[in-house]
Amino acid sequence: MDTLSYKTVSTNKATADKHWVVVDASGQSLGRVSSIVAKLLRGKYKPSFSPHVDCGDNVIVVNAEKVNLTGKKWDSKEYIRHTGYPGGQRSLTAQEVFDKSPERLVEKSVKGMLPKNKLGADLFRNLRVFTGTEHNMNAQQPKEININELV
């Protein structure tokens, strides 16, 4: 019996099968869109998933300005940061972040769902968020994904 045929094949950076996908966020809840995008970035839906490798897809999110928040989250949800100086804690509500840049709201939500290490930073670089339906990633020939079918 050939025991070498039972080797477990682990995905690495060279053998990862990465694609470009487009996700339309219009009319969707922010958390649901973000969790699906985080799974796509991580590659957890793939049979060749390895938790220590960037084997997920590159994701393009369009229509970021049409995302929804339920309840009173527009006014009560706060994004807190610190300047690094004493007394330098600053906060913005979800509405204020959205008014400045709708892309930033989706980016912050997805980043919070990724690992808090170097792998998470690498995965976050595979995300592109755009307002409107147009994006400048046509050269990569992205595939459209309907997230309502993935849920």
C-alpha positions, -999 to 999 in steps of 0.1 A, spaced: 0 0 0 13 34 -10 12 56 21 24 87 2 -10 89 -15 -26 99 18 -7 132 22 -28 162 32 -24 190 8 -23 224 25 -28 256 5 0 281 4 4 315 -12 16 300 -45 -12 275 -48 -41 297 -36 -69 300 -62 -78 337 -60 -105 354 -81 -120 389 -84 -157 392 -74 -182 421 -73 -207 425 -45 -236 449 -48 -245 464 -14 -276 483 -24 -306 478 -1 -286 454 21 -280 456 58 -244 467 67 -236 438 90 -249 411 67 -230 425 37 -198 429 58 -200 393 72 -203 379 37 -175 400 23 -153 390 52 -159 353 45 -151 359 8 -119 378 17 -109 350 41 -118 322 17 -138 302 43 -163 290 17 -135 272 -3 -127 235 1 -90 245 1 -93 269 30 -63 272 53 -66 294 83 -30 307 81 -29 316 44 -45 344 23 -65 321 1 -96 343 -2 -109 363 -32 -104 399 -40 -137 417 -34 -151 448 -50 -181 463 -32 -202 487 -52 -232 510 -41 -217 515 -6 -239 546 -2 -271 525 -4 -263 503 26 -289 502 55 -286 503 93 -315 491 113 -330 507 144 -314 538 158 -279 528 148 -274 558 126 -273 580 157 -263 556 185 -235 536 169 -202 553 176 -168 548 160 -141 556 186 -104 564 179 -76 579 199 -51 605 187 -23 592 210 -23 622 232 -38 625 267 -75 632 264 -73 625 227 -103 601 224 -125 611 195 -158 596 184 -180 598 153 -215 585 149 -223 562 120 -242 590 103 -212 613 105 -189 586 91 -214 580 63 -217 617 55 -179 621 52 -173 589 32 -198 560 27 -170 537 17 -153 541 51 -184 528 69 -183 495 49 -145 493 53 -146 497 91 -173 471 94 -154 445 73 -121 452 90 -137 445 124 -146 410 111 -111 400 100 -83 386 121 -65 411 142 -30 402 130 -7 405 99 -29 381 80 -59 403 86 -40 433 74 -31 414 42 -67 403 37 -80 439 41 -58 450 12 -79 427 -10 -110 448 -5 -121 477 -27 -152 498 -19 -169 522 -43 -199 545 -42 -221 541 -72 -222 512 -97 -189 521 -115 -155 508 -105 -121 509 -120 -113 472 -117 -126 461 -151 -92 449 -162 -93 421 -136 -126 407 -152 -145 404 -119 -174 380 -115 -207 394 -102 -220 376 -70 -255 378 -57 -252 378 -19 -288 370 -14 -281 335 -27 -251 331 -4 -271 338 28 
